[in-house]
């Protein structure tokens, strides 16, 4: 079975034929499979937003090929169908809200695709339950909601279209810690229980790495690293070198490692980290005891 999304030697140039021209993507080769939960990270200017806009044809490569579910986007004229398959939520999605009521906001895309009002009602009711906003009256103005609630409404309006791929650009920005955790849990549920392919652009490794089964690190328009979180965090020095933070657990273990502790530092689970540290401290104690045993 072919990959759900595949990029083959993709280059993208902004402002071609002008003094401001630059390459935002440089030879990207990438495959995304069905059902994956992927986090794309990288410093500012690394090409993250440019990359994800190729997934649904908002941008088309200057050179190379982007193939979505077997269709090369540069050759298709049916971008509407492509964007239904690959739903995208941009950074600060609440700024995209414009309808007078929450219901109309959630129904807007469905109406544009010609769904009946009965189908729309069913989908709207379903998606508000999935995102935990069923307590909010649907006839309420979305502009009277809190920032976190507005973001959920914006996300729900995309999920109502039932995309196969759900792409979110910095969905955790400006949310408090509880709001970030709740939103990620809801997205993780959709990934695990409904096999929704999830791609999140984020600089917050501490939160996203708990859920992502794959992390792609971009730097200067290229893929610097690509693999499971525990493999990525073996490269702590390189991540810090390109100004990316690492989860606090990883940072603590790495600090101990640099000071001479014989422990792995690519651990994301707190309980596992505690066990590793306790085992190491006990081994130090045993060595001290061995030093006190007289030799014959």
TIVEX-294624 format. One record per residue (C-alpha): residue number from 1; y negated, z, x. Coordinates in steps of 0.2 Angstrom, whole numbers, plus 5000, padded with zeros to 4 digits. Example, Ala and Ser with C-alpha at 12.3 -4.5 7.8 and 13.67 -1.06 7.14 Angstrom:
BEGIN
R    i     v     w     u
R    1  5022  5039  5062
R    2  5005  5036  5068
# end
This chain:
BEGIN
R    i     v     w     u
R    1  5000  5000  5000
R    2  4983  4995  5007
R    3  4970  5009  5011
R    4  4958  5013  4997
R    5  4943  5010  5008
R    6  4944  5000  5025
R    7  4930  4996  5037
R    8  4933  4983  5050
R    9  4921  4983  5065
R   10  4906  4986  5054
R   11  4889  4985  5061
R   12  4873  4988  5051
R   13  4855  4984  5057
R   14  4839  4990  5049
R   15  4824  4979  5050
R   16  4832  4964  5058
R   17  4820  4952  5067
R   18  4806  4965  5069
R   19  4800  4977  5083
R   20  4807  4991  5072
R   21  4825  4984  5072
R   22  4839  4996  5076
R   23  4858  4997  5074
R   24  4863  5012  5062
R   25  4881  5008  5063
R   26  4890  5001  5078
R   27  4908  4994  5077
R   28  4915  5006  5064
R   29  4933  5005  5061
R   30  4939  5017  5047
R   31  4952  5019  5034
R   32  4951  5031  5019
R   33  4967  5034  5009
R   34  4969  5039  4991
R   35  4968  5057  4987
R   36  4960  5062  5003
R   37  4946  5076  5004
R   38  4935  5070  5019
R   39  4920  5078  5026
R   40  4908  5066  5036
R   41  4897  5076  5048
R   42  4885  5072  5062
R   43  4867  5076  5068
R   44  4852  5068  5059
R   45  4851  5050  5063
R   46  4869  5048  5066
R   47  4872  5035  5052
R   48  4880  5046  5039
R   49  4870  5040  5024
R   50  4871  5022  5030
R   51  4890  5023  5031
R   52  4893  5030  5014
R   53  4881  5017  5006
R   54  4894  5004  5012
R   55  4907  5011  5001
R   56  4900  5005  4985
R   57  4890  4990  4990
R   58  4873  4998  4990
R   59  4873  4991  5008
R   60  4883  4977  5015
R   61  4887  4975  5033
R   62  4877  4965  5045
R   63  4893  4961  5054
R   64  4911  4966  5050
R   65  4921  4969  5034
R   66  4921  4983  5020
R   67  4936  4982  5009
R   68  4937  4993  4993
R   69  4954  4993  4984
R   70  4958  4976  4991
R   71  4941  4968  4988
R   72  4929  4963  5001
R   73  4912  4969  4995
R   74  4902  4955  5004
R   75  4912  4942  4994
R   76  4912  4951  4977
R   77  4899  4948  4963
R   78  4905  4962  4952
R   79  4896  4976  4960
R   80  4895  4985  4943
R   81  4914  4987  4943
R   82  4914  4993  4961
R   83  4901  5006  4958
R   84  4911  5012  4943
R   85  4926  5014  4955
R   86  4916  5023  4969
R   87  4904  5035  4961
R   88  4890  5041  4972
R   89  4879  5056  4971
R   90  4864  5056  4983
R   91  4855  5071  4991
R   92  4845  5081  4979
R   93  4854  5073  4964
R   94  4843  5083  4952
R   95  4828  5072  4956
R   96  4837  5058  4948
R   97  4838  5066  4931
R   98  4827  5058  4918
R   99  4835  5060  4901
R  100  4827  5071  4887
R  101  4844  5080  4884
R  102  4859  5085  4895
R  103  4870  5075  4883
R  104  4860  5059  4885
R  105  4860  5062  4904
R  106  4879  5063  4904
R  107  4881  5049  4892
R  108  4869  5037  4900
R  109  4881  5028  4912
R  110  4895  5027  4899
R  111  4883  5019  4886
R  112  4878  5006  4900
R  113  4896  5002  4902
R  114  4899  4999  4883
R  115  4909  5015  4878
R  116  4910  5020  4860
R  117  4901  5036  4855
R  118  4918  5044  4851
R  119  4924  5040  4869
R  120  4907  5046  4876
R  121  4908  5062  4867
R  122  4926  5065  4873
R  123  4922  5062  4891
R  124  4906  5072  4890
R  125  4915  5087  4883
R  126  4929  5085  4896
R  127  4917  5084  4911
R  128  4906  5099  4907
R  129  4922  5110  4906
R  130  4928  5104  4923
R  131  4911  5108  4931
R  132  4910  5125  4922
R  133  4894  5121  4912
R  134  4901  5121  4895
R  135  4890  5136  4891
R  136  4874  5126  4892
R  137  4869  5118  4875
R  138  4870  5099  4877
R  139  4854  5097  4867
R  140  4844  5107  4880
R  141  4832  5098  4892
R  142  4840  5097  4909
R  143  4823  5100  4916
R  144  4824  5118  4909
R  145  4840  5122  4920
R  146  4841  5131  4936
R  147  4842  5120  4952
R  148  4861  5123  4953
R  149  4864  5119  4935
R  150  4853  5103  4937
R  151  4864  5098  4952
R  152  4880  5100  4941
R  153  4873  5090  4927
R  154  4869  5076  4940
R  155  4886  5077  4947
R  156  4894  5078  4930
R  157  4885  5062  4925
R  158  4894  5052  4939
R  159  4911  5061  4936
R  160  4910  5056  4917
R  161  4913  5038  4923
R  162  4930  5044  4930
R  163  4928  5036  4947
R  164  4943  5034  4959
R  165  4932  5039  4974
R  166  4918  5053  4973
R  167  4905  5052  4987
R  168  4892  5066  4989
R  169  4878  5066  5001
R  170  4873  5084  5006
R  171  4878  5092  4989
R  172  4876  5109  4996
R  173  4858  5108  5001
R  174  4847  5121  4995
R  175  4861  5130  4985
R  176  4863  5149  4988
R  177  4880  5154  4996
R  178  4888  5158  4979
R  179  4882  5141  4972
R  180  4890  5132  4987
R  181  4906  5141  4986
R  182  4908  5138  4967
R  183  4903  5119  4968
R  184  4916  5116  4982
R  185  4929  5125  4973
R  186  4926  5114  4958
R  187  4926  5098  4968
R  188  4942  5104  4977
R  189  4950  5107  4960
R  190  4947  5089  4955
R  191  4954  5083  4972
R  192  4970  5093  4971
R  193  4974  5092  4952
R  194  4967  5075  4948
R  195  4970  5066  4964
R  196  4951  5061  4965
R  197  4947  5055  4982
R  198  4932  5065  4989
R  199  4920  5061  5003
R  200  4907  5074  5007
R  201  4892  5071  5019
R  202  4887  5088  5025
R  203  4881  5098  5040
R  204  4888  5114  5033
R  205  4905  5115  5043
R  206  4908  5133  5038
R  207  4910  5129  5020
R  208  4917  5111  5019
R  209  4930  5114  5033
R  210  4939  5126  5022
R  211  4943  5112  5009
R  212  4942  5095  5019
R  213  4959  5089  5025
R  214  4950  5077  5037
R  215  4933  5078  5046
R  216  4924  5062  5053
R  217  4911  5066  5066
R  218  4897  5052  5068
R  219  4886  5051  5083
R  220  4873  5037  5086
R  221  4881  5026  5074
R  222  4899  5027  5080
R  223  4914  5038  5076
R  224  4915  5052  5089
R  225  4930  5061  5081
R  226  4941  5059  5067
R  227  4955  5071  5062
R  228  4961  5087  5053
R  229  4949  5102  5055
R  230  4959  5111  5067
R  231  4960  5096  5079
R  232  4941  5093  5077
R  233  4937  5112  5082
R  234  4947  5110  5098
R  235  4931  5101  5104
R  236  4919  5115  5101
R  237  4909  5111  5117
R  238  4906  5093  5111
R  239  4901  5098  5094
R  240  4888  5111  5101
R  241  4882  5098  5113
R  242  4878  5086  5099
R  243  4869  5100  5090
R  244  4882  5103  5076
R  245  4886  5121  5072
R  246  4904  5127  5070
R  247  4911  5140  5058
R  248  4907  5158  5063
R  249  4926  5162  5065
R  250  4928  5147  5077
R  251  4912  5152  5086
R  252  4918  5170  5088
R  253  4935  5165  5094
R  254  4928  5152  5106
R  255  4916  5166  5113
R  256  4931  5177  5117
R  257  4941  5162  5124
R  258  4926  5159  5136
R  259  4926  5177  5142
R  260  4944  5176  5146
R  261  4954  5179  5131
R  262  4971  5170  5130
R  263  4968  5164  5112
R  264  4967  5148  5102
R  265  4949  5146  5094
R  266  4952  5132  5082
R  267  4956  5144  5068
R  268  4947  5143  5051
R  269  4956  5157  5041
R  270  4949  5174  5043
R  271  4965  5184  5041
R  272  4974  5172  5054
R  273  4959  5175  5066
R  274  4961  5194  5064
R  275  4980  5193  5068
R  276  4976  5183  5084
R  277  4963  5195  5090
R  278  4974  5210  5086
R  279  4989  5202  5095
R  280  4979  5198  5110
R  281  4971  5216  5111
R  282  4989  5223  5110
R  283  4995  5212  5124
R  284  4980  5219  5135
R  285  4986  5236  5131
R  286  5004  5232  5136
R  287  4998  5225  5152
R  288  4988  5241  5156
R  289  5004  5251  5152
R  290  5014  5240  5164
R  291  5002  5243  5178
R  292  5005  5262  5177
R  293  5024  5261  5178
R  294  5029  5266  5196
R  295  5039  5254  5206
R  296  5054  5260  5217
# end
